Amino acid sequence: MSGVITEVMPSAARPENDWAGQGAVLLDIGGDVGALVVAMPESTLGLEVEIRPLDGQHVHAHAHHHGDGHTHEHLAHVAVVARPVAEGRLPSLVFPALESGRYQLFEKGRPEAVALWVEVTGGVVTTADWPS
């Protein structure tokens, strides 16, 4: 056995995308589809935030199939990462493709604690600030 020590990060602590926040984000907007960028406090880095559409809009989410024959819809979520901006780095959330309409945002797994309501407009990048 060699003298090399390797630290293994538990899978729950590993980011879904090791490259997140490393560069530009591709926004898929136009027509009835807009994007949402939320400036976040530094203390929220790594926090995962879910988005829930109101009034029947669509969010690119995925269905999860259980062995019991039921399908459960999961809300789209993204993590807070420090993204490069002209002034340095900005902790933020980016939802790159949302149908026009109203949405609620909350910490993943805490749908009862809505922290932010936003209105997204098609063809536009909507910006918001997470409450401190």
Protein Blocks (a to p, Z undefined) as FASTA:
>chain_A
ZZbdcddddfklpcfblkgokaccdddeehjbccddddddfklgoiacddddeehiacdd
dddddfkopacdddddddddddddfklpadddddfbdcedddddddehilmlcfbdcddd
ehiacdddddZZ
